[in-house]
């Protein structure tokens, strides 16, 4: 939660080892897999993946001026080198 409100939440994902991330906008409007609108729980739904696929991902949230990622950046330059699988 952010005292200024959340302007946007984005899921970055890729098959483990792929060179670049795809993105999905996460929603809190009661659609697209989100159960309750306005509860500050953001949701995105990935499509089906082949068996044994490992998906690397992180989430980026912004309040319109500041951005936070989870897991956090892995270096002082903001690189996302250590993400969730």
Secondary structure, DSSP 8 states (H G I E B T S, - for coil): --TT---EEEEEEEETT-SS-EEEE-B-SS-TT--STTSS--B-------TT--EEEEEEEE-SS-EEEES--SSTT----S-B-
